[in-house]
Amino acid sequence: MGGQGIERREILRYIGIAAVAGSFPGFSRWAFACPQNHPQTSSPAGSGAYKPLFFSPQHYRMVEHLAEMIIPDDDTPGAKKAGVAEFIDFMVANRVPVSTSRDIRSTDDAIAAGNEAQNRFLAGLDWMSARARSEFGREFMDCLPEQQNSLMEELAYKAKFKPTTEAGRAFFQMIRDYTVVGYYTTEIGLKSIGYPGLRVVWPKMPGCAHPDDPEHANLREPASRSVSGQPS
């Protein structure tokens, strides 16, 4: 959305968060999930072939639409082309926290934060629908574009905040964080900020070590390791 620009320092922090979670198998579009010459056997983002792991089909379409409103397709490809909704669904399904006020000191803390994110996403999406029904008498996805923009702007811009939208503003901040992490850890997002690693490192990355499992559906989860890096 206009006026919602992201500073490079913030992008780098998000990339760091994403890299930590890169050991989770299953997400085929993420820049950290697999090298760039992974066999492209899956359908492109937005084709309708993706089956959500956590969200209902209705909620998934809403997440995809909200992400595209946050990072639209203009002079660079937007969130939908980058497959951001898949990223959000994957992260939420696997309880990987991106935006949390919790002090995470252990695996249990991270899982609790992930559970909290699941609940907050569902509550936030329902809040958006309820707000749309209250303001315009229809579901959010059935609203006109200008009505959707009006609802989003009162959550995104301080000058338009209303006393009754605290829950919605908290949800907007969370989905914005997940959207930014998802977008700027794809090749599309990294290209949009001129990330030098795409010119230097990306072309030299080796091929995928498991071409017979392009969706990473059968990979085992990584072994748990302690903070020191030694097996637990």
trRosetta pair geometry for C-beta under 8 A, 3 or more apart (Angstrom, degrees):
i j d omega theta_ij theta_ji phi_ij phi_ji
1 4 4.5 65 67 1 82 133
1 69 6.2 16 -65 150 95 78
1 70 5.8 -45 -13 -124 87 42
1 72 7.6 86 -74 -17 41 106
1 152 6.4 -165 -87 137 148 127
1 153 7.3 -177 -172 -88 143 70
1 156 5.5 -25 82 -162 154 172
3 156 7.6 120 86 137 107 117
3 157 6.6 34 102 -95 145 108
4 70 6.7 -93 111 -158 156 73
4 156 6.1 -56 -78 -170 122 127
4 176 7.2 -116 -172 -142 132 130
6 10 5.4 -120 -173 81 87 124
6 11 5.6 99 135 -59 119 94
6 180 5.7 144 -97 -136 152 129
6 184 7.5 -117 104 -49 155 144
7 10 4.7 92 62 6 83 103
7 11 7.1 -147 98 -7 43 86
8 11 5.4 -53 -148 35 37 115
8 12 6.3 37 155 -20 69 103
8 193 6.6 140 -110 -166 89 130
9 12 5.9 -54 -151 35 30 110
9 13 6.7 32 149 -20 62 104
10 13 5.6 -52 -152 33 35 113
10 14 6.5 35 151 -18 66 104
10 180 7.5 -25 134 158 109 150
11 14 5.7 -57 -152 37 33 111
11 15 6.4 36 150 -22 67 103
11 180 7.2 -120 -105 172 69 108
11 184 5.0 -128 -151 -172 100 163
11 193 6.2 150 150 -83 171 169
12 15 5.5 -47 -145 33 35 114
12 16 6.6 41 152 -22 62 101
13 16 5.6 -52 -156 32 33 115
13 17 6.8 34 148 -18 64 102
14 17 5.6 -50 -152 34 37 112
14 18 6.3 36 151 -19 67 105
14 98 7.8 32 -141 -165 88 105
14 177 7.5 -167 -109 -166 116 74
14 180 5.6 -106 -111 120 167 101
14 181 4.5 -143 -173 -97 111 74
14 184 5.9 77 93 70 130 127
14 185 7.4 -127 131 -41 95 102
15 18 5.6 -55 -148 38 33 112
15 19 6.3 37 154 -25 66 104
15 181 8.0 178 -69 -139 35 69
15 184 6.3 -89 -66 124 90 105
15 185 6.0 153 -118 -87 69 90
16 19 5.8 -52 -146 30 30 112
16 20 6.9 35 154 -23 61 101
17 20 6.0 -55 -161 26 33 113
17 21 7.1 14 151 -4 64 108
17 98 6.1 103 143 -136 142 70
17 181 6.2 -63 82 -123 120 128
18 21 6.0 -68 -156 44 36 102
18 22 6.8 64 144 -58 66 90
18 30 7.5 -159 -178 -166 118 120
18 32 5.9 159 137 4 99 146
18 181 5.3 163 -65 -173 110 99
18 185 4.2 -126 153 -81 168 154
19 22 5.2 -22 -157 -18 40 125
19 32 5.6 -161 -108 -119 59 151
19 185 7.9 -162 -53 -126 65 126
21 24 5.7 -18 171 3 80 117
21 91 7.1 36 155 -121 160 97
21 96 4.6 69 -131 -157 140 141
22 30 7.5 -164 -121 128 80 130
22 32 3.7 -90 -113 144 124 123
22 33 6.6 -149 -153 -80 80 46
23 221 7.9 75 136 -168 97 66
23 222 4.4 -38 170 -6 126 145
24 27 7.0 44 102 3 99 108
24 90 7.7 146 118 160 131 106
24 94 5.4 77 -157 173 150 163
24 96 6.6 -97 -23 -61 157 138
24 221 7.3 -11 -125 -129 60 88
25 33 7.9 105 -136 -155 40 100
25 216 4.3 -154 -178 165 91 115
25 217 7.9 -177 139 -79 113 10
25 219 3.5 -166 -123 72 163 129
25 220 7.6 95 -4 62 147 21
25 221 6.8 -129 14 -92 104 52
26 33 8.0 -97 65 -145 37 133
26 53 8.0 55 155 -72 141 151
26 90 6.4 175 107 -142 108 117
26 94 7.7 162 55 -61 138 134
26 215 7.1 10 -146 152 55 74
26 216 4.8 -136 -74 99 28 109
26 217 6.5 74 -115 -95 82 45
26 219 7.3 -138 -47 42 68 111
27 30 4.6 39 120 -4 117 122
27 33 4.9 -141 84 -85 82 150
27 86 6.9 142 -143 138 92 101
27 87 6.5 72 -158 -110 138 61
27 90 4.5 79 -85 -175 115 169
27 216 7.3 -35 26 57 31 141
28 33 6.4 -139 -116 108 19 147
28 34 6.8 -20 -143 23 57 131
28 38 7.0 -161 -164 125 89 150
28 42 5.7 111 87 13 157 149
28 214 6.6 44 -125 153 137 73
28 215 5.6 -67 -51 -128 133 49
28 216 6.2 179 -74 8 82 107
29 33 7.4 59 58 31 28 139
29 45 6.5 63 -112 -65 158 110
29 82 7.6 132 154 164 130 55
29 83 4.0 -23 132 84 170 159
29 86 6.0 83 25 82 133 139
29 87 7.0 -97 76 -59 111 91
29 186 6.3 -11 147 -115 94 113
30 33 4.0 91 68 -17 100 111
30 34 7.9 94 71 15 74 71
30 87 6.2 116 -81 -107 102 103
30 90 7.9 -115 -39 76 129 156
30 182 7.9 -86 -104 -143 93 67
30 185 5.9 2 -158 122 87 109
30 186 6.7 -90 -127 -86 39 73
31 185 5.1 -145 34 164 107 63
31 186 5.4 170 -35 -123 99 24
31 187 5.7 143 -94 -50 108 63
31 190 6.4 75 -86 -19 165 134
32 185 5.9 -38 -8 -178 105 116
33 216 7.0 -105 175 -25 116 160
34 38 4.5 58 124 -70 127 140
34 208 5.2 16 -173 -109 118 106
34 216 7.3 -155 -48 -57 130 127
35 38 6.0 146 73 -44 64 84
35 205 4.0 -179 -134 134 109 120
35 206 5.9 -137 -62 76 162 47
35 207 6.2 -144 73 -136 143 17
35 208 5.8 -150 44 -66 97 64
36 187 6.8 82 -116 -78 109 139
36 202 5.6 59 -30 -175 144 95
36 203 7.8 -44 48 -92 146 34
36 205 5.8 109 10 59 91 130
37 205 7.5 173 9 89 92 95
37 207 5.4 -62 86 -111 115 75
37 208 7.1 -141 90 -16 68 85
38 207 7.8 139 -82 -166 45 64
38 208 4.4 77 -109 -53 77 134
38 211 7.6 -176 -152 -107 62 73
38 214 6.7 128 166 -143 100 84
39 208 6.9 -95 1 33 77 141
39 211 5.3 83 -9 -151 124 94
39 214 5.1 -86 77 -102 101 124
40 214 7.9 145 -117 -164 9 138
41 214 4.3 106 33 73 121 168
41 215 7.6 -90 78 -43 110 83
42 49 7.2 -179 -175 100 79 133
42 214 6.5 -168 -28 127 92 117
42 215 6.1 107 -68 -87 124 93
43 47 3.9 -106 151 60 125 155
43 48 7.8 -50 120 54 153 55
43 49 3.9 100 28 29 145 143
43 50 7.3 -130 67 -42 107 73
44 47 5.3 109 64 -41 67 115
45 50 7.7 9 -130 -30 54 138
45 80 6.4 163 133 160 114 54
45 81 5.9 123 76 -164 125 24
45 82 6.6 -13 33 85 173 17
45 83 3.4 -130 -95 -75 131 79
45 85 7.9 135 -163 39 106 91
45 86 6.6 -118 -120 -5 97 126
46 64 7.4 138 -102 -166 80 135
46 80 4.9 59 -77 168 130 99
46 81 6.7 -37 -5 -87 137 42
46 83 7.6 -121 -22 -88 76 60
47 50 7.4 112 56 -13 82 84
50 85 8.0 139 90 97 152 104
50 86 5.5 -99 -151 -95 157 110
52 55 4.5 -77 -180 61 151 80
52 56 7.2 28 73 88 146 3
52 57 6.7 -175 14 -83 124 47
52 59 7.8 149 173 77 173 91
52 60 4.3 -134 -63 -78 142 141
52 89 4.9 -116 -141 -149 87 146
52 93 7.9 174 172 -60 74 131
53 89 5.6 132 35 151 86 100
53 90 6.3 77 23 -99 138 50
53 93 3.7 5 108 -99 118 168
53 94 7.9 15 116 -36 150 77
54 89 5.5 -175 36 -162 96 74
54 92 5.0 -127 61 101 166 102
54 93 3.7 -150 -44 -80 110 86
54 118 6.8 -121 -167 -126 136 102
55 59 4.0 -134 -167 95 105 110
55 60 4.1 145 99 -64 127 78
55 63 6.1 -112 -83 -6 170 137
55 89 5.5 -91 10 -115 107 103
55 92 7.5 56 -42 79 92 140
55 121 7.7 -91 -85 137 103 130
56 59 4.6 88 49 12 81 102
56 60 6.7 -143 88 -10 38 88
57 60 5.6 -54 -143 35 29 114
57 61 6.5 30 159 -19 63 103
58 61 6.1 -54 -153 33 29 108
58 62 6.7 26 150 -16 62 108
58 141 7.9 -134 -166 2 83 154
59 62 5.5 -58 -152 38 36 113
59 63 6.3 39 150 -22 69 102
59 121 8.0 88 177 143 129 101
59 122 7.2 -30 -129 -114 152 68
59 125 5.3 48 -137 160 97 168
60 63 5.6 -50 -147 34 34 112
60 64 6.3 35 153 -19 65 105
60 85 6.3 96 -175 169 78 123
60 89 6.2 16 -119 -83 102 133
61 64 5.6 -52 -148 36 32 114
61 65 6.3 31 153 -19 65 107
61 141 6.7 44 115 -115 113 149
62 65 5.7 -54 -146 37 32 111
62 66 6.2 30 156 -18 66 106
62 125 5.6 106 102 -146 143 113
62 128 7.2 152 -180 84 131 140
62 129 7.9 -54 -119 -61 155 101
62 140 6.6 70 -133 83 116 125
62 141 5.9 -100 -92 -61 87 115
63 66 5.9 -56 -144 38 28 108
63 67 6.2 30 157 -20 64 108
63 85 5.0 125 109 -135 100 97
63 88 5.6 -154 173 91 132 144
63 89 6.9 136 91 -59 159 88
63 121 7.8 11 -93 -169 121 116
63 125 7.3 -49 -62 -93 81 126
63 175 7.3 -146 -137 -140 79 122
64 67 5.9 -56 -148 36 27 111
64 68 6.5 24 154 -17 62 108
64 79 7.8 177 -161 115 55 107
64 80 6.1 67 -179 -108 95 90
64 84 7.7 140 -127 76 60 83
64 85 3.6 -24 -88 -67 78 154
65 68 5.8 -57 -150 37 31 110
65 69 6.5 34 150 -21 64 103
65 141 6.6 140 19 -111 166 92
66 69 5.5 -51 -151 33 35 114
66 70 6.5 33 151 -19 65 104
66 128 7.7 -75 -84 -119 133 170
66 152 7.7 170 -138 -103 82 122
66 175 5.8 -11 127 150 134 149
66 179 7.7 -123 117 -69 84 137
67 70 5.7 -56 -152 35 34 111
67 71 6.7 -24 166 36 69 92
67 79 3.9 -144 142 138 97 151
67 80 7.1 139 93 -62 104 62
67 84 4.5 -170 171 100 146 129
67 85 5.6 -158 22 -66 147 77
67 88 6.8 -147 -70 -20 137 142
67 175 7.2 -119 -76 168 73 103
67 179 4.5 178 -132 -116 86 114
67 182 7.3 -30 -145 68 137 139
67 183 7.9 170 -178 -53 107 108
68 71 7.0 -75 -134 71 28 61
68 72 5.9 63 167 -107 69 59
68 73 7.1 -22 -156 -15 100 87
68 78 5.3 66 -142 139 77 133
68 79 4.9 -140 -84 57 49 103
68 80 4.6 11 -86 -35 118 103
68 84 7.9 169 -60 49 61 126
69 72 6.5 9 -133 -67 23 95
69 148 7.0 -124 -100 142 146 117
69 149 7.5 -166 -151 -95 121 67
69 152 5.8 -126 148 -101 142 167
70 79 6.5 47 66 -33 89 148
70 175 7.3 -165 -43 122 150 94
70 176 5.6 -176 -139 -114 142 74
70 179 4.8 71 83 113 147 166
70 180 7.8 -96 143 -51 130 75
71 78 5.3 157 122 -157 75 75
71 79 4.2 110 67 -46 104 99
71 82 7.8 -17 106 23 136 136
71 84 7.2 116 52 -36 127 162
71 179 6.0 178 -2 157 111 117
71 180 7.5 141 -49 -89 129 57
71 183 5.2 34 42 -88 174 161
72 78 4.7 -52 171 -108 24 137
72 79 7.6 -31 -77 8 23 90
73 76 7.8 -120 -144 97 51 43
73 77 5.7 -19 -123 -152 91 43
73 78 3.4 -91 -56 -7 63 112
73 80 6.8 -54 -42 42 115 103
73 81 6.3 90 -96 -9 118 120
74 78 7.1 84 -5 -66 62 101
76 188 7.4 138 166 175 101 91
76 191 7.6 175 -148 98 122 96
76 192 4.5 81 -173 -112 163 112
77 81 3.9 -89 -176 77 118 143
77 82 6.2 138 118 -47 112 85
77 188 5.0 -68 69 -159 124 132
77 192 7.9 -124 47 -65 72 120
78 81 5.8 100 57 16 59 98
78 82 7.1 -121 115 0 34 99
79 82 5.7 -67 -148 44 32 109
79 84 3.9 -47 -172 17 92 144
79 85 7.4 94 144 -33 103 75
79 179 5.8 -33 -119 -160 143 104
79 182 7.3 63 -149 94 97 116
79 183 5.5 -72 -107 -82 79 116
80 83 7.8 43 175 -64 31 27
80 84 7.1 -64 -71 29 26 96
80 85 7.2 14 -115 -8 61 111
81 188 6.4 154 108 -119 100 166
82 182 7.1 131 119 134 117 90
82 183 5.2 77 95 -126 163 69
82 186 4.5 155 -165 59 104 159
82 188 4.4 -131 -98 60 98 139
82 189 5.9 60 -133 -39 150 94
83 86 4.6 -29 175 30 93 121
83 87 6.4 104 120 -25 82 92
83 182 7.7 -128 100 170 65 112
83 186 6.7 143 49 -100 96 148
84 87 5.3 -53 -153 34 41 116
84 88 6.3 40 152 -20 72 102
84 179 5.5 43 174 -142 141 69
84 182 4.0 113 -141 113 79 133
84 183 5.3 -13 -89 -64 124 77
84 186 7.7 -102 -73 -16 72 138
85 88 5.7 -50 -146 35 35 111
85 89 6.3 35 155 -18 66 106
86 89 5.8 -56 -147 39 30 111
86 90 6.1 31 154 -20 65 109
87 90 5.8 -59 -147 37 27 111
87 91 6.2 21 159 -15 65 109
87 178 7.5 168 112 169 99 88
87 181 7.5 -165 146 103 133 85
87 182 3.3 148 88 -129 149 114
87 185 7.6 139 -136 66 147 110
87 186 7.7 -111 -56 -52 142 110
88 91 6.0 -58 -144 39 28 107
88 92 6.1 20 161 -13 65 111
88 175 7.5 24 -133 -143 145 78
88 178 4.8 78 -113 150 98 128
88 179 7.0 -9 -67 -76 125 58
88 182 5.9 -58 -47 -51 75 149
89 92 6.1 -60 -142 42 25 105
89 93 5.9 26 159 -21 63 113
90 93 5.9 -58 -143 37 24 111
90 94 6.2 3 163 0 62 114
91 94 6.2 -70 -144 49 25 97
91 96 4.5 -88 -156 62 79 109
91 98 6.2 24 162 -34 149 117
91 178 6.6 -170 71 -143 144 109
91 181 7.9 62 -68 99 167 133
91 182 7.6 -123 -10 -75 134 102
92 95 7.5 30 -176 -77 33 35
92 96 7.8 -83 -59 44 22 72
92 114 7.6 155 -150 -164 42 82
92 117 5.8 -137 -124 124 82 111
92 118 5.7 127 -179 -92 95 70
92 121 5.7 -5 -132 -12 147 162
92 178 7.7 9 -51 -131 100 151
94 114 7.3 -82 113 -153 47 142
95 110 7.4 109 134 138 98 78
95 111 5.5 31 142 -138 144 58
95 113 7.7 122 177 82 86 63
95 114 2.4 86 -174 145 78 147
95 115 6.1 6 -128 -47 120 56
95 117 7.2 150 -139 48 55 114
95 118 6.9 -41 -97 -34 78 115
96 110 7.8 -9 -130 174 45 108
96 114 6.1 45 -17 -104 16 117
97 100 4.5 -12 -176 -23 132 135
97 102 7.3 -68 -153 46 168 119
97 104 6.9 -174 58 -68 144 146
97 110 6.1 -141 12 -155 113 69
97 113 3.8 -15 -67 125 149 121
97 114 5.3 -114 -48 -68 80 64
97 116 7.8 25 -101 59 116 100
97 117 5.7 179 -110 -35 73 135
98 117 7.5 92 27 -120 76 150
98 177 5.4 165 125 130 108 108
98 178 5.1 126 64 -92 152 71
98 181 5.2 -119 -149 1 136 161
99 117 7.5 120 60 -111 73 113
99 173 6.9 180 177 130 151 84
99 174 4.8 -172 82 -130 139 66
99 177 3.7 106 -62 74 129 158
99 178 6.6 -93 -1 -43 113 76
100 104 7.1 71 88 -41 138 115
100 113 4.4 4 -125 -157 163 121
100 116 6.9 97 -125 80 111 129
100 117 6.9 -74 -77 -63 104 103
102 109 6.2 175 148 -179 126 97
102 112 6.9 167 -138 98 164 104
102 113 4.6 -136 41 -89 145 108
102 116 7.2 140 -35 31 132 155
103 109 7.1 -66 98 -161 54 144
104 109 4.3 162 -136 120 60 121
104 110 5.2 66 -153 -74 125 71
104 113 5.9 -45 -83 -19 115 146
105 109 5.4 89 39 -6 59 157
106 109 4.8 107 52 2 70 100
106 110 7.2 -132 100 -3 42 86
107 110 5.6 -55 -151 36 36 111
107 111 6.3 35 152 -19 68 104
107 224 7.4 -26 -74 -137 153 122
108 111 5.7 -52 -146 37 32 110
108 112 6.3 34 154 -20 64 105
109 112 5.7 -56 -149 37 30 112
109 113 6.4 30 152 -19 65 105
110 113 5.6 -53 -149 36 32 112
110 114 6.3 35 150 -21 64 105
111 114 5.4 -53 -149 36 33 114
111 115 6.4 37 151 -20 66 101
112 115 5.7 -49 -148 34 33 112
112 116 6.4 36 150 -20 63 105
113 116 5.5 -52 -149 36 33 115
113 117 6.5 39 150 -24 65 101
114 117 5.5 -48 -148 30 34 113
114 118 6.7 39 151 -21 63 99
115 118 5.7 -49 -155 29 35 114
115 119 6.7 29 151 -13 65 105
116 119 5.8 -57 -152 39 34 109
116 120 6.1 31 153 -19 68 110
117 120 5.6 -56 -141 40 31 110
117 121 6.2 35 158 -24 66 104
117 174 7.3 177 -136 -170 85 130
118 121 6.0 -55 -150 31 26 110
118 122 6.7 18 157 -11 62 108
119 122 6.1 -60 -151 40 30 106
119 123 6.1 24 156 -14 67 112
120 123 5.8 -57 -141 44 30 109
120 124 5.8 32 158 -24 66 111
120 170 7.6 -96 -159 129 119 107
120 171 6.7 -175 167 -104 90 79
120 174 6.0 -118 131 -157 131 179
121 124 5.7 -57 -143 37 26 111
121 125 6.3 24 160 -17 63 106
121 171 7.8 123 -115 -143 36 98
121 174 7.4 -131 -80 121 71 133
121 175 7.5 110 -120 -79 84 95
122 125 6.1 -53 -146 35 28 108
122 126 6.4 25 155 -13 62 109
123 126 5.8 -61 -150 41 30 110
123 127 6.2 37 150 -27 66 105
123 167 7.5 -90 140 -179 110 121
123 171 7.4 -142 97 -87 80 124
124 127 5.4 -49 -146 31 33 115
124 128 6.6 36 154 -21 64 100
124 167 7.4 -162 -105 155 69 88
124 168 7.3 121 -147 -122 81 47
124 170 7.6 -128 -98 93 114 80
124 171 2.9 150 -134 -132 122 133
124 172 7.9 -177 -163 -39 126 44
124 174 6.8 -141 -59 58 164 127
124 175 6.9 -173 128 -35 151 115
125 128 5.7 -49 -153 30 33 113
125 129 6.7 30 150 -15 63 103
125 171 7.8 -169 -39 -168 42 141
126 129 5.7 -54 -151 37 36 110
126 130 6.2 35 152 -19 68 107
127 130 5.7 -56 -146 39 31 110
127 131 6.1 33 155 -22 66 107
127 167 5.4 -143 -128 118 156 117
127 168 5.5 -159 135 -82 128 78
127 171 6.1 173 56 -13 135 157
128 131 5.7 -53 -146 35 28 112
128 132 6.4 29 154 -19 63 106
128 140 4.9 8 140 -63 98 155
128 151 7.1 100 -152 151 83 137
128 168 6.8 117 -80 -127 67 102
128 171 7.2 -131 -45 109 99 150
129 132 5.7 -54 -150 35 32 111
129 133 6.4 31 153 -18 65 104
129 139 5.4 -18 -145 -144 97 77
129 140 5.1 -98 -96 -8 55 103
130 133 5.7 -53 -148 36 33 111
130 134 6.3 34 152 -20 65 107
131 134 5.6 -55 -148 37 31 113
131 135 6.1 15 159 -8 67 112
131 140 7.5 41 67 -78 86 107
131 151 6.0 126 119 -144 122 121
131 165 7.5 59 -118 -114 140 93
131 168 6.2 41 -53 -84 155 141
132 135 6.1 -62 -138 45 27 100
132 136 5.6 -38 -176 41 67 107
132 138 6.3 -61 145 86 104 58
132 139 6.0 51 96 178 135 23
132 140 4.0 -172 -30 -77 155 64
132 142 7.8 130 148 53 137 80
132 143 5.4 -114 -153 -46 121 131
132 147 7.3 87 -140 143 93 115
132 148 7.8 0 -108 -97 121 66
132 151 6.2 -29 -83 -81 80 160
133 136 7.3 -78 -113 61 14 65
133 137 6.3 35 -159 -130 53 19
133 138 6.6 -165 -102 51 59 11
133 139 6.7 7 -65 -81 91 41
135 147 7.4 160 113 -166 118 104
135 150 7.8 -165 155 104 151 121
135 151 6.7 -179 43 -85 158 103
136 143 5.4 80 83 -114 160 107
136 147 5.1 48 -82 -161 156 142
138 142 4.3 -106 160 93 119 117
138 143 5.8 159 85 -72 111 67
139 142 4.5 79 60 12 84 108
139 143 7.4 -130 96 -26 44 80
140 143 5.7 -41 -158 3 36 118
140 148 6.6 89 -175 -111 81 93
140 151 7.0 -114 -127 77 101 166
143 147 3.9 -120 177 92 114 125
143 148 4.9 146 92 -55 120 80
143 151 7.4 60 99 -5 172 133
144 147 4.6 92 56 5 78 106
144 148 7.2 -146 92 -5 39 86
145 148 5.7 -55 -147 37 33 111
145 149 6.3 33 155 -19 67 106
146 149 5.5 -49 -144 37 34 114
146 150 6.4 42 153 -25 63 102
147 150 5.6 -49 -150 31 32 115
147 151 6.7 31 153 -16 63 103
148 151 5.9 -56 -153 36 33 109
148 152 6.3 27 154 -15 67 109
149 152 5.7 -59 -144 41 32 109
149 153 6.0 33 158 -24 68 109
150 153 5.9 -54 -143 34 26 111
150 154 6.8 24 159 -17 60 105
151 154 6.3 -60 -155 32 28 107
151 155 7.1 16 151 -8 61 109
152 155 5.8 -69 -160 41 37 107
152 156 5.8 21 154 -15 75 118
152 172 7.2 137 -150 -120 69 127
153 156 5.6 -61 -130 43 34 105
153 157 5.5 -10 -175 15 74 116
153 160 5.3 14 136 74 88 167
154 157 7.4 -51 -103 50 20 84
154 160 4.5 -112 -109 137 56 109
154 161 6.7 125 -176 -104 68 26
154 162 5.8 -2 -176 -4 122 105
154 165 5.9 -165 134 -75 106 174
154 168 7.8 26 102 106 94 140
155 161 8.0 74 -113 -106 25 69
155 165 6.1 -131 -89 164 75 129
155 168 4.9 -103 -100 134 120 102
155 169 5.0 -171 -151 -94 76 58
155 171 7.6 -48 -157 68 143 85
155 172 3.9 145 147 -38 125 154
156 160 7.8 21 61 57 65 121
156 172 6.0 -130 -73 168 67 146
156 176 7.8 125 -114 -74 95 140
157 160 4.6 56 80 20 102 106
157 161 7.5 -141 97 -38 52 71
158 161 5.6 -22 -156 -18 42 116
161 165 6.5 -149 -159 65 65 119
161 169 6.7 16 -124 -80 103 142
162 165 4.7 79 62 -1 88 113
163 166 7.7 -13 179 -35 41 95
165 168 4.4 -54 -168 48 83 119
165 169 5.6 90 128 -31 90 94
166 169 5.8 -56 -149 32 30 110
166 170 6.6 28 155 -17 64 104
167 170 5.8 -54 -152 35 33 111
167 171 6.5 31 151 -17 65 106
168 171 5.6 -55 -148 37 34 111
168 172 6.2 38 153 -23 67 103
169 172 5.6 -49 -146 33 33 114
169 173 6.5 35 154 -19 64 102
170 173 5.9 -53 -152 33 31 111
170 174 6.6 29 151 -18 63 106
171 174 5.7 -58 -151 37 34 111
171 175 6.3 21 159 -9 70 106
172 175 6.2 -59 -142 43 29 100
172 176 5.9 34 156 -24 64 110
173 176 5.6 -56 -146 36 27 115
173 177 6.5 30 155 -22 62 104
174 177 5.8 -54 -153 31 31 110
174 178 6.6 24 154 -12 65 105
175 178 5.6 -52 -145 41 38 110
175 179 6.0 43 153 -24 67 107
176 179 5.6 -56 -145 37 29 113
176 180 6.3 28 157 -19 65 106
177 180 5.9 -56 -147 36 29 108
177 181 6.4 27 156 -16 64 107
178 181 5.8 -55 -146 38 31 110
178 182 6.2 29 157 -17 65 109
179 182 5.8 -58 -147 39 28 109
179 183 6.1 22 159 -17 66 111
180 183 5.9 -56 -140 39 27 107
180 184 6.0 0 171 4 65 115
181 184 6.7 -71 -137 49 19 91
181 185 6.2 2 169 -5 61 118
182 185 6.5 -77 -147 42 20 98
182 186 7.1 20 158 -25 60 107
182 189 8.0 151 115 -37 47 153
183 186 6.3 -65 -162 23 32 109
183 188 7.3 -74 -165 91 73 101
183 189 4.2 136 149 -90 67 133
184 189 4.0 -141 -98 153 35 134
184 190 6.7 103 -167 -66 59 58
184 192 7.9 -97 -105 57 76 111
184 193 6.9 29 -133 -6 106 135
185 189 6.6 8 17 65 26 139
185 190 7.5 44 -130 -49 20 101
186 189 4.8 93 54 10 80 101
186 190 6.9 -151 90 -4 40 88
187 190 5.8 -57 -142 41 32 109
187 191 6.1 36 157 -23 65 106
187 198 6.8 112 -147 -119 82 120
187 202 7.4 97 -118 -135 106 148
188 191 5.9 -58 -153 34 26 111
188 192 6.6 28 151 -25 62 106
189 192 5.6 -52 -152 27 35 115
189 193 7.2 10 159 -1 65 102
190 193 6.5 -68 -155 44 34 94
190 195 3.9 -55 -173 24 90 142
190 197 7.2 -65 -175 65 136 99
190 198 5.4 149 125 -54 119 121
191 194 7.4 32 -174 -76 36 32
191 195 7.1 -69 -66 28 26 92
191 198 6.1 95 -82 -97 70 176
195 198 5.2 92 85 -12 92 102
196 199 5.8 -57 -166 37 56 106
196 200 5.9 22 149 1 85 116
197 200 5.9 -72 -132 54 36 93
197 201 4.3 -20 -167 28 83 121
197 202 6.3 100 137 -31 73 88
198 201 7.4 -26 -65 53 14 80
198 202 4.7 5 -144 -3 46 141
199 202 7.3 44 -14 33 13 105
199 203 7.6 -7 -173 -5 29 113
200 203 7.9 -126 147 30 9 95
200 204 7.6 -29 150 6 49 120
201 204 6.1 -84 -160 45 36 103
201 205 6.7 52 152 -52 75 93
202 205 5.9 -36 -156 -8 36 115
206 209 7.9 45 113 -58 117 83
207 211 7.3 -13 156 -59 112 115
208 211 5.2 123 84 -71 112 71
208 214 7.8 66 121 -113 168 64
210 213 4.7 -27 150 46 113 102
210 216 7.2 95 87 -101 134 69
210 219 6.9 147 63 -81 175 107
211 214 6.8 13 -164 -73 48 81
213 216 6.0 90 131 -93 102 29
213 217 6.4 -137 -170 37 101 71
213 218 5.2 -111 -131 41 140 101
213 219 6.7 152 120 -47 148 84
216 219 5.0 -27 -169 -1 79 125
222 225 7.8 -40 139 -12 110 102
223 231 6.4 -21 137 -128 132 98
224 231 7.8 89 86 -158 62 64
224 232 4.9 -43 112 32 101 130
225 229 6.1 1 166 -148 129 30
225 230 6.9 156 -160 77 89 24
225 231 6.1 -67 -111 -105 75 39
225 232 6.1 176 -135 -22 20 92
226 229 7.1 -51 74 15 72 19
226 230 5.5 -9 43 62 113 74
226 231 7.5 53 1 124 91 11
226 232 4.8 131 -49 -82 86 87
